[in-house]
Amino acid sequence: MSVKNNKAVLFSLDVLTKQKSERESLDVHLELPLSTTCPILSRSLKQEEILTVAERVVLIYNAIVEQALNGDSRPPNINPLVERALKSVLNRDPYFEETQEIIGLIAAEIYKQMSISPQYKRIIELLYTTGHMLGIVANLPLPASFLMDFLIQSGLRGYFETIITSNDMGVFKPSQDMFRFAINSMGIKEKDVVIIGTNYDRDILPLHDIVSMKVFLTKRTSTRRLPTHIRKIHALEELRSIV
């Protein structure tokens, strides 16, 4: 357990993963045989029925996301959508464990597209062991608990103080609300936080009212001219010279 130094680093998920991982919609392809076992649901439903439920959830979720992006509604939360879809086939209220199996089935397809390099893991471990609180803010159609599962599978159990997803918040970045909520959940002052993102318009530009240091990570050698208060780095390793 590291001694906290009252400093924090707030990452956008895309900073940490090799591939672009953040997304608003559930762009997944589900098919038989199921990639993830659903032992509890399998007592009541056939594999084909479980697949149908998951596909229905994806379809409805994405339809609501499209409305949200057009400004007609808030981003959806996947949990009640799964509950309603299961209730229609089970003819009863689903158990919590049953809803989690459906979300886990969908999450597994998203995880296939995500990975964190050993080099980035070492940077996270170094920040943590030097006392920094760490957090993630992500446009992701999954509860934070499922993103935590991915981090644990990636060997990063216990490193992150807070994880905020658009699914849980009911807003998408570039809303400042997600960042403010993450900072407040760590119990730290804005001025003691470094926010780092890879999408300038989504992760950096909208945060003009937040006094935290902003860092733009880009692999492009030539980018737009940035305001002087925004730092630009080309590799995550450069973060150590800032924090």
Secondary structure, DSSP 4 states (H G I P E B T S, - for coil): -PPP-S-EEEEEHHHHSSS----SS------SSPSS--TTGGGTS-HHHHHHHHHHHHHHHHHHHHHHHTTSSPPP-HHHHHHHHHHHHHSSPPPHHHHHHHHHHHHHHHHTT----HHHHHHHHHHHHTT-EEEEEE--SS-HHHHHHHHHHTT-TT--SEEEEHHHHT--TT-HHHHHHHHHHTT--GGGEEEEES-IIIIIGGGTT--SEEEEE---SS-PPPPTTEEEESSGGGGGGT-
